[in-house]
Amino acid sequence: MLKKLLKYDLEWCYRPLIVFYLLAIFFSIIVRIIESFEQNLILLIIDKICCGVVIAMIISILINCFMRNWVRFIRNVYKDESYLTHTLPVSKNTIYLSKILTAIITLLTSFIVIIICLAISSLNKETWLILKESLEQSAIYFDSSVFSLIFVFIITIFFEFLFIMMSGILGIIIGHRSNNLKIIKSIVIGFAIYIILSSMSIGALFIAGLLNSDIMSLFNNIEVSSNALKSMMLVGALVYAIYNLGIYFVGNRLLNKGVNVD
């Protein structure tokens, strides 16, 4: 049953996302083709317009990825569709898991498409050499391999965006336990969860800095050590992973306590 639920959730969320994916890739290719020719005023204007469209599509991909998942959760669990959802021979655990897996999958594919678009539109022989040199120097600075550096950076960013998604979902669950102003309360609570947990992370990092001068360099106007930056990236990825798991279990527990269907 999880596969069927996941299929319908993914189809609903991907319906507009696929359009933005294709548009973003299409205009990225156009940018790459235009920049392969000798530039003149007309081509330069078209190039700038297409670059702007690519940026707009990337922003639209992220916004729609978040909004589609949140709207799907509300409609399918609390609104008219919920009457069918909650009559299915499936537990709330499975319903909730399907929504979370959908959020992870759509966010992951959105990240992949964005990286592909940036690579197509921005990478040429010159920028590739500059990027390669920068990554190699950064890897030496962090005493790490280029692959490890890129992997940790992408994972950290992905977990942070997933944390925003999960905060919104938990905000929806808590906000819809009330009898009025559910949407407004969901937005406020979701934002509050994100701010509070993010502040706790900074606070924990500051406390760790009291015990470690390298980490404290992040808060002082002095040269930041490579160990401090490396520790921040690794700890950041770990903290966001813990937050996401914690929010998942809290949301699952609250959902199982009952749902106020509109």
C-alpha positions in Angstrom: 0.0 0.0 0.0 2.9 2.3 0.7 4.0 2.0 -3.0 0.5 3.0 -4.2 0.3 6.0 -1.8 3.8 7.1 -2.8 2.9 6.8 -6.5 -0.1 9.1 -6.1 1.7 11.6 -3.9 4.7 11.8 -6.3 2.4 12.1 -9.4 0.6 15.0 -7.7 3.7 16.8 -6.6 5.6 16.3 -9.9 2.8 17.5 -12.1 4.0 21.2 -12.1 7.6 20.4 -11.1 8.2 18.5 -14.3 7.3 21.6 -16.3 9.7 23.8 -14.4 12.4 21.1 -14.7 12.0 21.0 -18.5 11.9 24.8 -18.8 15.0 25.2 -16.6 17.0 22.6 -18.6 15.7 24.1 -22.0 16.8 27.6 -21.2 20.1 26.4 -19.7 20.8 24.7 -23.0 19.8 27.9 -24.9 22.3 29.9 -22.7 25.0 27.4 -23.5 24.4 27.5 -27.2 24.2 31.3 -27.3 27.5 31.7 -25.4 29.2 29.3 -27.8 28.9 32.0 -30.5 30.9 35.2 -30.9 29.0 37.7 -28.8 27.3 40.8 -30.2 24.7 43.2 -28.7 21.6 41.1 -29.8 23.1 37.8 -28.6 24.2 39.4 -25.4 20.7 40.7 -24.7 19.2 37.3 -25.4 21.8 35.6 -23.3 21.0 37.9 -20.3 17.3 37.3 -20.7 17.7 33.5 -20.8 20.1 33.6 -17.8 17.4 35.5 -15.9 14.8 32.9 -17.0 17.1 30.1 -15.7 17.4 31.8 -12.3 13.7 32.3 -12.2 13.0 28.6 -13.0 15.5 27.5 -10.3 13.7 29.6 -7.7 10.3 28.4 -9.0 11.5 24.8 -8.7 12.4 25.3 -5.0 9.3 27.2 -4.2 7.0 24.7 -5.9 8.8 21.8 -4.4 8.1 23.1 -0.9 4.5 24.3 -1.6 3.4 21.2 -3.4 4.5 19.0 -0.6 2.9 21.2 2.1 -0.4 21.6 0.1 -0.5 17.9 -0.6 -0.1 17.1 3.1 -2.9 19.5 4.1 -5.4 18.4 1.3 -4.7 14.7 1.7 -4.7 14.5 5.5 -7.0 17.3 6.6 -9.2 18.6 3.8 -11.8 16.9 1.6 -9.5 14.3 0.2 -8.8 13.2 3.8 -12.2 11.4 4.0 -11.0 9.0 1.4 -7.4 8.8 2.8 -8.5 7.9 6.3 -10.9 5.2 5.1 -8.1 3.3 3.3 -6.9 0.1 4.9 -3.6 1.6 5.9 -2.2 3.1 9.1 -1.4 6.7 9.7 2.2 5.7 10.0 2.2 4.6 6.4 0.3 7.7 5.2 2.8 9.9 7.0 5.8 7.9 5.7 4.6 8.3 2.1 4.4 12.1 2.5 7.9 12.3 4.0 9.4 10.1 1.3 7.7 12.2 -1.3 9.2 15.3 0.2 12.7 13.7 0.2 12.4 12.4 -3.4 11.0 15.6 -4.9 13.6 17.7 -3.0 16.4 15.4 -4.2 15.4 15.5 -7.8 15.0 19.2 -7.6 18.5 19.5 -6.3 19.8 17.3 -9.1 18.0 19.3 -11.8 19.3 22.6 -10.4 22.9 21.3 -10.4 22.5 20.1 -14.0 21.1 23.5 -15.0 23.9 25.4 -13.4 26.5 23.0 -15.0 24.9 23.4 -18.4 24.5 27.2 -18.3 27.7 28.2 -16.4 30.4 25.6 -17.0 32.7 26.2 -19.9 36.4 25.5 -20.4 37.4 28.6 -18.5 34.9 28.4 -15.6 35.7 24.6 -15.3 39.4 25.3 -14.8 38.6 28.1 -12.3 36.2 25.8 -10.4 38.6 22.8 -10.5 41.5 25.0 -9.2 39.3 26.5 -6.4 38.0 23.0 -5.3 41.6 21.6 -5.3 42.8 24.5 -3.2 39.9 24.2 -0.8 40.5 20.5 -0.5 44.1 21.2 0.4 43.0 23.9 2.9 40.5 21.5 4.6 43.0 18.6 4.3 40.4 16.6 2.4 39.6 15.2 -1.0 37.7 17.2 -3.5 34.9 14.5 -3.6 34.6 14.5 0.2 34.4 18.3 0.2 31.7 18.5 -2.4 29.8 15.6 -0.8 29.7 17.1 2.7 28.7 20.5 1.3 25.8 19.2 -0.8 24.6 16.9 2.0 24.7 19.8 4.5 22.7 22.0 2.1 20.2 19.2 1.3 19.6 18.4 5.0 19.1 22.1 5.7 16.4 22.4 3.0 14.9 19.2 4.1 14.8 20.6 7.6 12.8 23.6 6.3 10.4 21.1 4.6 10.1 19.0 7.8 9.5 22.1 10.0 6.7 23.1 7.8 5.1 19.7 7.9 5.3 19.5 11.7 3.9 23.0 11.8 0.9 21.8 9.8 0.3 18.9 12.1 0.4 21.0 15.2 -1.5 23.9 13.7 -4.3 21.6 12.5 -4.9 20.2 16.0 -6.6 23.5 16.8 -10.2 24.4 15.9 -9.6 27.7 14.1 -7.0 29.7 12.1 -5.3 26.4 11.3 -3.4 27.6 8.3 -2.1 30.8 10.0 -1.1 28.8 13.1 0.6 26.2 10.9 2.7 28.8 9.2 3.6 30.5 12.5 4.4 27.2 14.3 6.5 25.9 11.4 8.5 29.1 11.2 8.9 29.1 15.0 10.2 25.5 14.9 12.8 26.4 12.3 13.9 29.5 14.1 14.1 27.9 17.6 16.0 24.8 16.4 18.4 26.9 14.3 19.1 29.2 17.2 19.7 26.1 19.4 22.3 25.0 16.8 24.1 28.3 16.9 24.0 28.3 20.7 25.4 24.8 20.9 28.2 25.9 18.4 29.0 28.9 20.7 29.2 26.7 23.8 31.5 24.3 21.9 33.6 27.4 21.0 34.1 28.1 24.7 35.9 24.8 24.9 37.6 24.9 21.5 39.4 28.0 20.3 39.3 26.9 16.7 35.5 26.8 16.8 35.3 30.1 18.6 37.2 31.7 15.7 33.9 31.5 13.8 32.4 34.1 16.2 35.5 36.3 16.4 36.9 38.8 13.9 40.0 36.7 13.4 41.2 34.3 10.8 38.9 31.2 10.8 40.9 28.0 10.9 40.3 25.2 8.4 39.5 22.8 11.3 36.7 25.2 12.5 35.1 25.3 9.1 35.4 21.6 8.6 33.9 20.9 12.1 31.1 23.3 11.4 30.2 21.6 8.1 30.3 18.1 9.6 28.5 19.0 12.7 25.9 21.0 10.7 25.1 17.9 8.5 24.8 15.8 11.6 22.6 18.3 13.5 20.3 18.7 10.6 20.0 14.9 10.2 19.1 14.6 13.9 16.6 17.4 13.6 14.9 15.8 10.6 14.7 12.4 12.3 13.4 14.0 15.5 10.7 16.0 13.6 9.7 12.9 11.8 9.1 10.9 15.0 7.4 13.8 16.7 5.1 14.4 13.7 4.3 10.7 13.4 3.4 10.5 17.1 1.2 13.6 17.0 -0.6 12.4 13.8 -1.4 9.0 15.5 -3.0 10.8 18.4 -5.8 11.9 16.1 -6.7 14.1 13.1 -9.2 17.0 13.1 -10.6 16.7 9.5 -12.2 19.9 8.2 
